[in-house]
Amino acid sequence: MTTTLRTSTLGITASLIGWFIVVELVSGILQGYYVPLFSDIVLTLGIHDSDVNWFEAAQLLLSALVVPVLAKLGDMFGHKRILLIAAILTAGATWWLAFATSFWTFLIAWALQGFYVVWLPLEIALIFERGRTQNHGVSLTRRAAGLLVVGLQAGAIIGALAAGRIFAATGENLALTLLVPAVAVTLVAVVIWRWVPESEPVPGRRLDTGGFVLLALALLLVTSALTFLRLNGPGAVWVWLLLAAGVAGFVVFVRYELRQSDPAVDIRVLRRPEMWPVQATAFLVGISLLGAQGPLSTYAGTDPSLGYGLGLDATDRSNIIGVYLVSLIVGAVIFAVTSRRASPRVVLIAAALLVGVGYALFLPFHVEVWQVLLNLSIAGLGCGALVGAMPAAAAAAAPRGQTGVASALTNTTKTIGGTFSSAVFGVVLAAGAGAVASETAASLGGYLTVWAICAAGGFLAALLLVFVPKVAFADAPPA
């Protein structure tokens, strides 16, 4: 009887992971599908190329604000219920995008589409809660997280490759092309509704509205300051005033949360030696994962007559990004496989070191295409492993009833890290423009600074993970 029950439970969990891979495949499509179409979107809306930055900024702001709230609601009322609501909201926004005809309507719809960012943390929480009853929640979540990241990155590649071809097949009809991801997200909502089982919420929880308001205000101030720093440069005094106000907001938030019996974010849990290095690593990985892609693309397109750059056209630059995405997939698979046999803590440290080594190699080796591909592949292996590992590690370190919000916080800190680095990298690269033969190209020193910061982030993350207890992220012993 016990064997039958255990086999049944594992079967349900395996099918659950299968459905979640489908969900993450569509999440990846959303992330990769629109990028090749941005030039056509700009023409259709009648806006400037630089206005595309506002799309990214708006979506990052919304995701940073709503992800912690939705994750906590998942802990309170059931993770499937909130996952379904987030999928429905994402589907509505994606349909809206297909028919948006002005900058402001497209901007609002694009921001609302950011609800998909909470899908992965809620999925991790669901898998962890399903496995907890059999004392294998931690190991199961590690393996599943790696597979989910494979689905995510594969979806991004599929989306990027499919968008241009669908656009050409529809006679360059943008509205018809944008209906494809809307249909995909709608089908995902049906999948969640019909085939994803609900988790068991912990009774007696409450929503710390005051805490979430303070957190949202602090996040809004900091991310806004960093976004405007990238757009307006460091000379704008009000940017620094916004940043200072945001930091002060986080101080107020922490003090408020320490006085609450059921806080929005349990600061005491964040202080744990198995939790704070994970959240810090998420921030540091966001620097290279989210912030370095723009500089990489512009460097690859820079005319090599300046003494640096690769001089690649758009197609070849896309191929380089494709190689990087494939390395992310390989890294996620390696993490899923090796975490069964090796210590998860050691695997995390090794992955962070790979990120540091990959970007450090850019400093001496950046002239040839093969050098850039090799460097990116090494860094991508580490990033792929860490993207899968961080939500699972946070869920393992969280007490029961806080797995959703702990997993979601890795996404929030990663987003802040990416926003921070995008702002800093934009300033660093702009400072060198005009100092070289081309008035639009950044200086080599600017790119070297970007790569040095990314490498330092990887090495620092590895150092912080050393302080994680050796027994962290392991399954609980059987009763």
C-alpha positions as CSV (number, residue, x, y, z in Angstrom):
1,M,0.0,0.0,0.0
2,T,2.8,2.4,0.9
3,T,4.7,1.6,-2.3
4,T,1.5,2.2,-4.4
5,L,0.9,5.5,-2.7
6,R,4.4,6.7,-3.2
7,T,4.4,5.7,-6.9
8,S,1.1,7.5,-7.4
9,T,2.5,10.6,-5.7
10,L,5.6,10.6,-7.9
11,G,3.5,10.0,-11.0
12,I,1.3,13.1,-10.2
13,T,4.4,15.2,-9.5
14,A,6.1,14.0,-12.8
15,S,3.0,15.0,-14.8
16,L,2.8,18.3,-12.9
17,I,6.4,19.1,-14.0
18,G,5.5,18.1,-17.6
19,W,2.6,20.7,-17.6
20,F,4.8,23.3,-16.0
21,I,7.5,22.8,-18.8
22,V,4.7,23.7,-21.2
23,V,3.9,26.8,-19.2
24,E,7.5,27.9,-19.1
25,L,7.9,27.2,-22.9
26,V,5.2,29.8,-23.5
27,S,6.8,32.1,-20.9
28,G,10.0,31.9,-23.0
29,I,8.1,32.5,-26.2
30,L,6.8,35.8,-24.7
31,Q,10.3,36.8,-23.8
32,G,11.8,36.0,-27.3
33,Y,8.9,36.6,-29.7
34,Y,8.6,40.4,-29.7
35,V,12.4,41.3,-29.9
36,P,12.7,40.7,-33.6
37,L,9.5,42.7,-34.2
38,F,10.5,45.9,-32.3
39,S,11.5,47.8,-35.5
40,D,8.1,47.0,-37.0
41,I,6.3,47.9,-33.8
42,V,8.1,51.2,-33.7
43,L,6.9,52.0,-37.3
44,T,3.3,50.9,-36.6
45,L,3.0,53.0,-33.4
46,G,4.8,56.0,-35.0
47,I,7.4,56.3,-32.2
48,H,11.2,56.6,-31.9
49,D,13.5,53.6,-31.4
50,S,14.5,55.0,-28.0
51,D,10.9,54.8,-26.8
52,V,11.2,51.0,-26.7
53,N,13.2,51.4,-23.5
54,W,10.0,52.5,-21.8
55,F,8.4,49.1,-22.6
56,E,11.1,47.3,-20.7
57,A,11.1,49.8,-17.8
58,A,7.3,49.6,-17.4
59,Q,7.3,45.8,-17.3
60,L,10.2,45.6,-14.9
61,L,8.5,48.1,-12.6
62,L,5.2,46.2,-12.6
63,S,6.9,42.8,-12.1
64,A,9.0,44.1,-9.2
65,L,5.8,45.4,-7.5
66,V,3.3,42.6,-8.1
67,V,5.5,39.4,-7.8
68,P,5.9,39.5,-4.0
69,V,2.2,40.2,-3.5
70,L,1.0,37.5,-5.8
71,A,3.5,35.0,-4.3
72,K,2.3,35.7,-0.8
73,L,-1.4,35.4,-1.9
74,G,-0.3,32.0,-3.3
75,D,1.0,31.0,0.1
76,M,-2.3,32.1,1.7
77,F,-5.0,30.9,-0.7
78,G,-3.3,28.3,-2.9
79,H,-0.5,28.6,-5.5
80,K,-2.6,27.2,-8.4
81,R,-5.4,29.7,-7.9
82,I,-3.0,32.7,-8.1
83,L,-1.0,31.1,-11.0
84,L,-4.3,30.8,-12.9
85,I,-5.2,34.4,-12.2
86,A,-1.7,35.5,-13.3
87,A,-2.1,33.5,-16.5
88,I,-5.5,35.0,-17.3
89,L,-4.2,38.6,-16.7
90,T,-1.2,37.8,-18.9
91,A,-3.5,36.4,-21.6
92,G,-5.7,39.5,-21.5
93,A,-2.7,41.8,-21.8
94,T,-1.3,39.8,-24.7
95,W,-4.6,40.0,-26.6
96,W,-4.6,43.7,-25.9
97,L,-1.1,44.1,-27.4
98,A,-2.3,42.6,-30.7
99,F,-4.8,45.4,-31.1
100,A,-3.0,48.3,-29.5
101,T,-2.6,51.2,-32.0
102,S,-1.0,53.9,-29.9
103,F,2.1,54.2,-27.7
104,W,0.3,54.5,-24.5
105,T,-2.1,51.6,-25.0
106,F,0.8,49.4,-26.1
107,L,2.8,50.6,-23.1
108,I,0.1,49.7,-20.6
109,A,-0.6,46.3,-22.2
110,W,3.1,45.6,-22.3
111,A,3.4,46.4,-18.6
112,L,0.4,44.2,-17.7
113,Q,1.9,41.3,-19.6
114,G,4.6,41.3,-16.9
115,F,2.4,39.2,-14.7
116,Y,4.0,36.1,-16.4
117,V,7.1,36.8,-14.3
118,V,5.3,35.2,-11.2
119,W,4.7,31.9,-13.0
120,L,8.0,30.3,-12.2
121,P,8.1,31.1,-8.5
122,L,4.5,29.8,-8.1
123,E,5.4,26.6,-10.0
124,I,8.4,26.0,-7.8
125,A,6.3,26.5,-4.7
126,L,3.7,24.0,-6.1
127,I,6.3,21.4,-6.9
128,F,8.0,21.8,-3.5
129,E,4.8,21.5,-1.6
130,R,3.8,18.4,-3.5
131,G,7.2,16.8,-2.8
132,R,7.4,17.9,0.9
133,T,4.9,15.2,1.9
134,Q,7.3,12.5,0.7
135,N,10.4,14.0,2.2
136,H,11.9,14.6,-1.2
137,G,10.6,18.1,-1.8
138,V,14.1,19.8,-2.0
139,S,15.8,17.3,-4.4
140,L,12.7,17.1,-6.6
141,T,12.4,20.9,-6.8
142,R,16.1,21.2,-7.8
143,R,15.7,18.7,-10.6
144,A,12.4,20.2,-11.7
145,A,13.7,23.8,-11.6
146,G,16.5,22.8,-14.1
147,L,13.9,21.3,-16.5
148,L,11.7,24.3,-16.2
149,V,14.6,26.6,-17.1
150,V,15.2,24.4,-20.2
151,G,11.6,24.9,-21.2
152,L,11.9,28.7,-20.6
153,Q,15.1,29.1,-22.7
154,A,13.8,26.8,-25.4
155,G,10.7,28.9,-25.6
156,A,12.8,32.0,-26.0
157,I,14.7,30.5,-28.9
158,I,11.5,29.3,-30.5
159,G,9.8,32.7,-30.1
160,A,12.8,34.6,-31.5
161,L,13.0,32.3,-34.5
162,A,9.3,32.1,-35.2
163,A,8.4,35.7,-35.0
164,G,10.1,36.9,-38.2
165,R,8.9,33.9,-40.1
166,I,5.3,34.3,-39.0
167,F,5.5,38.0,-39.8
168,A,6.7,37.2,-43.3
169,A,4.0,34.5,-43.7
170,T,1.2,36.8,-42.8
171,G,2.3,39.4,-45.4
172,E,3.9,41.6,-42.7
173,N,0.6,42.0,-40.9
174,L,1.7,42.9,-37.4
175,A,-1.7,42.5,-35.6
176,L,-2.1,39.0,-37.0
177,T,1.5,38.1,-36.0
178,L,0.9,39.3,-32.5
179,L,-2.2,37.1,-32.1
180,V,0.1,34.0,-32.0
181,P,1.5,34.5,-28.4
182,A,-2.0,35.6,-27.3
183,V,-3.4,32.2,-28.4
184,A,-0.5,30.4,-26.7
185,V,-1.0,32.2,-23.3
186,T,-4.8,31.5,-23.5
187,L,-4.0,27.7,-24.0
188,V,-1.7,27.9,-21.0
189,A,-4.4,29.3,-18.8
190,V,-6.6,26.3,-19.8
191,V,-3.7,23.9,-19.0
192,I,-3.4,25.4,-15.5
193,W,-7.1,25.3,-14.9
194,R,-7.6,21.7,-16.0
195,W,-4.5,19.8,-15.1
196,V,-2.6,21.5,-12.3
197,P,-3.5,20.4,-8.8
198,E,-3.8,22.9,-5.9
199,S,-1.4,23.2,-3.0
200,E,-2.5,23.1,0.6
201,P,-2.4,26.7,2.0
202,V,-1.5,27.3,5.6
203,P,-4.5,28.5,7.6
204,G,-4.6,31.6,9.7
205,R,-2.4,33.7,7.4
206,R,-3.1,37.4,6.6
207,L,-2.0,39.8,4.0
208,D,0.3,42.4,5.5
209,T,-1.0,45.3,3.4
210,G,1.0,48.0,5.1
211,G,4.2,46.0,4.5
212,F,3.5,45.4,0.8
213,V,2.7,49.1,0.3
214,L,6.0,50.1,1.9
215,L,7.8,47.5,-0.2
216,A,6.1,48.6,-3.4
217,L,6.9,52.2,-2.7
218,A,10.6,51.5,-2.0
219,L,10.9,49.3,-5.1
220,L,9.1,51.9,-7.2
221,L,11.5,54.6,-6.1
222,V,14.7,52.6,-6.6
223,T,13.8,51.0,-10.0
224,S,12.5,54.4,-11.2
225,A,15.7,56.1,-10.1
226,L,17.8,53.4,-11.9
227,T,15.7,53.6,-15.1
228,F,16.0,57.4,-15.2
229,L,19.7,57.1,-14.5
230,R,20.1,55.0,-17.6
231,L,18.0,57.4,-19.7
232,N,19.1,60.8,-18.3
233,G,22.6,60.0,-17.0
234,P,24.2,60.8,-13.6
235,G,23.9,64.5,-14.0
236,A,20.3,64.7,-13.0
237,V,20.1,65.5,-9.3
238,W,16.6,64.3,-8.9
239,V,17.7,60.8,-10.0
240,W,19.9,60.6,-6.9
241,L,17.2,62.0,-4.7
242,L,14.8,59.3,-5.9
243,L,17.5,56.6,-5.2
244,A,18.1,58.0,-1.7
245,A,14.4,58.0,-1.0
246,G,14.1,54.4,-2.2
247,V,17.0,53.3,0.1
248,A,15.3,55.1,3.0
249,G,12.1,53.4,2.1
250,F,13.7,50.0,2.4
251,V,15.0,50.9,5.9
252,V,11.5,51.9,7.0
253,F,10.1,48.7,5.4
254,V,12.6,46.4,7.3
255,R,11.8,48.1,10.7
256,Y,8.1,47.8,10.0
257,E,8.3,44.1,9.1
258,L,10.3,43.2,12.2
259,R,7.3,44.4,14.3
260,Q,4.7,42.2,12.4
261,S,3.6,38.8,13.5
262,D,2.8,37.7,9.9
263,P,4.9,40.1,7.7
264,A,4.8,40.5,4.0
265,V,8.5,39.4,3.9
266,D,9.9,37.7,6.9
267,I,13.1,39.5,7.5
268,R,14.1,37.0,10.1
269,V,14.0,34.2,7.5
270,L,16.0,36.4,5.1
271,R,18.7,36.7,7.8
272,R,19.2,32.9,7.8
273,P,22.6,31.7,6.6
274,E,21.0,29.5,4.0
275,M,18.7,32.3,2.7
276,W,20.6,35.6,2.5
277,P,23.4,34.3,0.2
278,V,20.8,32.9,-2.2
279,Q,19.0,36.3,-2.5
280,A,22.3,38.1,-2.8
281,T,23.4,35.7,-5.5
282,A,20.1,36.4,-7.4
283,F,21.0,40.1,-7.4
284,L,24.5,39.5,-8.6
285,V,23.4,37.1,-11.3
286,G,20.9,39.7,-12.5
287,I,23.8,42.0,-13.3
288,S,25.2,39.8,-16.0
289,L,22.0,37.9,-17.0
290,L,19.8,40.9,-17.5
291,G,22.2,43.8,-17.7
292,A,25.0,42.6,-20.0
293,Q,22.9,41.6,-23.1
294,G,22.6,45.1,-24.5
295,P,26.4,45.9,-24.3
296,L,27.1,42.5,-25.8
297,S,24.9,43.2,-28.8
298,T,26.3,46.7,-29.4
299,Y,29.9,45.3,-29.0
300,A,29.2,42.6,-31.5
301,G,28.0,45.2,-34.0
302,T,30.8,47.7,-33.5
303,D,33.0,48.3,-36.5
304,P,36.3,46.5,-35.9
305,S,38.2,49.3,-37.7
306,L,38.1,51.1,-34.3
307,G,40.4,48.4,-32.9
308,Y,37.7,46.4,-31.1
309,G,34.3,45.0,-31.9
310,L,33.2,42.2,-34.2
311,G,31.4,44.1,-36.9
312,L,28.5,41.6,-37.2
313,D,25.2,42.2,-38.8
314,A,21.8,41.6,-37.1
315,T,21.7,37.9,-38.2
316,D,25.1,37.1,-36.9
317,R,24.4,39.0,-33.7
318,S,21.3,36.9,-33.2
319,N,23.3,33.7,-33.7
320,I,25.6,34.8,-30.9
321,I,22.6,35.4,-28.6
322,G,21.3,32.0,-29.7
323,V,24.6,30.2,-28.7
324,Y,24.3,32.0,-25.3
325,L,20.7,30.8,-24.8
326,V,21.7,27.2,-25.7
327,S,24.5,27.3,-23.1
328,L,21.9,28.4,-20.5
329,I,19.9,25.3,-21.4
330,V,22.9,23.1,-21.1
331,G,23.8,24.7,-17.7
332,A,20.2,24.1,-16.4
333,V,20.3,20.4,-17.6
334,I,23.7,19.9,-16.0
335,F,22.4,21.4,-12.7
336,A,19.3,19.1,-12.8
337,V,21.6,16.0,-13.3
338,T,24.5,16.8,-11.0
339,S,22.4,18.0,-8.1
340,R,21.3,14.5,-7.5
341,R,24.8,13.3,-6.8
342,A,26.8,16.3,-5.8
343,S,26.2,18.7,-2.9
344,P,23.8,21.4,-4.1
345,R,25.9,24.0,-2.3
346,V,29.0,22.9,-4.2
347,V,27.1,23.0,-7.5
348,L,25.9,26.5,-6.8
349,I,29.4,27.7,-6.0
350,A,30.8,26.1,-9.1
351,A,28.1,27.7,-11.2
352,A,28.8,31.2,-9.8
353,L,32.6,30.7,-10.5
354,L,31.8,29.8,-14.1
355,V,29.9,33.1,-14.5
356,G,33.0,34.9,-13.1
357,V,35.5,33.1,-15.2
358,G,33.4,33.5,-18.4
359,Y,33.2,37.3,-18.1
360,A,36.8,37.6,-16.8
361,L,38.0,35.9,-20.0
362,F,36.5,38.8,-22.0
363,L,39.1,41.1,-20.5
364,P,42.1,39.6,-22.5
365,F,40.1,37.7,-25.2
366,H,37.4,39.7,-27.1
367,V,38.8,40.3,-30.6
368,E,37.7,37.2,-32.4
369,V,34.2,35.8,-32.7
370,W,35.3,32.4,-31.4
371,Q,36.7,34.0,-28.2
372,V,33.4,35.8,-27.5
373,L,31.4,32.6,-28.1
374,L,33.7,30.6,-25.8
375,N,33.5,33.3,-23.0
376,L,29.7,33.5,-23.3
377,S,29.3,29.7,-23.3
378,I,31.2,29.4,-20.1
379,A,29.3,32.2,-18.4
380,G,26.0,30.8,-19.8
381,L,26.6,27.4,-18.3
382,G,26.9,29.0,-14.9
383,C,23.9,31.4,-15.4
384,G,21.7,28.5,-16.6
385,A,22.4,26.5,-13.5
386,L,21.9,29.5,-11.2
387,V,18.6,30.5,-12.8
388,G,17.2,27.1,-12.0
389,A,18.9,26.7,-8.7
390,M,18.0,30.0,-7.0
391,P,14.2,29.7,-6.7
392,A,14.6,26.1,-5.6
393,A,17.2,26.9,-3.0
394,A,15.1,29.8,-1.6
395,A,12.1,27.4,-1.4
396,A,14.2,24.9,0.5
397,A,15.4,27.5,2.9
398,A,11.9,28.9,3.7
399,P,9.6,27.5,6.4
400,R,6.2,26.0,5.4
401,G,3.8,28.6,4.2
402,Q,6.5,30.9,2.8
403,T,7.9,29.0,-0.2
404,G,6.1,31.1,-2.7
405,V,7.2,34.5,-1.5
406,A,10.8,33.2,-0.9
407,S,11.0,31.9,-4.5
408,A,9.5,35.1,-5.8
409,L,12.0,37.3,-4.0
410,T,14.9,35.7,-6.0
411,N,13.1,37.1,-9.1
412,T,12.7,40.5,-7.5
413,T,16.3,40.8,-6.4
414,K,17.4,39.5,-9.8
415,T,15.3,42.2,-11.5
416,I,16.7,44.9,-9.3
417,G,20.2,43.6,-10.1
418,G,19.5,43.8,-13.8
419,T,17.9,47.2,-13.5
420,F,20.9,48.5,-11.5
421,S,23.5,47.1,-13.9
422,S,21.6,48.3,-17.0
423,A,21.6,51.8,-15.6
424,V,25.3,51.7,-14.6
425,F,26.3,50.1,-17.9
426,G,24.4,52.7,-19.8
427,V,26.3,55.5,-18.1
428,V,29.7,53.7,-18.4
429,L,29.2,53.1,-22.1
430,A,27.8,56.6,-22.8
431,A,30.8,58.2,-21.1
432,G,33.1,56.7,-23.8
433,A,31.0,57.6,-26.8
434,G,32.5,60.3,-28.9
435,A,36.0,59.6,-27.4
436,V,36.7,57.2,-30.2
437,A,36.6,57.5,-34.0
438,S,32.9,56.9,-34.1
439,E,30.6,59.3,-32.4
440,T,28.1,56.6,-31.6
441,A,30.4,53.8,-30.5
442,A,31.3,53.3,-26.8
443,S,35.0,53.1,-25.9
444,L,36.8,49.8,-25.3
445,G,37.4,50.9,-21.7
446,G,33.6,51.1,-21.2
447,Y,33.1,47.5,-22.4
448,L,36.0,46.3,-20.3
449,T,34.4,47.9,-17.3
450,V,31.1,46.2,-18.0
451,W,32.8,42.8,-18.3
452,A,34.9,43.4,-15.1
453,I,31.7,44.2,-13.2
454,C,30.0,41.0,-14.4
455,A,33.0,38.9,-13.5
456,A,33.2,40.5,-10.1
457,G,29.5,39.7,-9.5
458,G,30.1,36.0,-10.3
459,F,33.1,35.7,-8.1
460,L,31.4,37.6,-5.2
461,A,28.4,35.3,-5.5
462,A,30.6,32.2,-5.2
463,L,32.3,33.7,-2.1
464,L,28.9,34.4,-0.5
465,L,27.7,30.9,-1.1
466,V,30.6,29.5,0.8
467,F,28.9,30.8,3.9
468,V,25.9,28.7,3.3
469,P,25.8,25.7,5.8
470,K,27.0,22.5,4.2
471,V,23.7,20.7,5.0
472,A,21.6,23.4,3.3
473,F,19.2,22.5,0.4
474,A,19.1,18.8,1.4
475,D,16.0,16.8,1.9
476,A,14.7,16.4,5.4
477,P,15.5,13.0,7.0
478,P,12.6,10.5,6.8
479,A,10.4,10.4,9.9
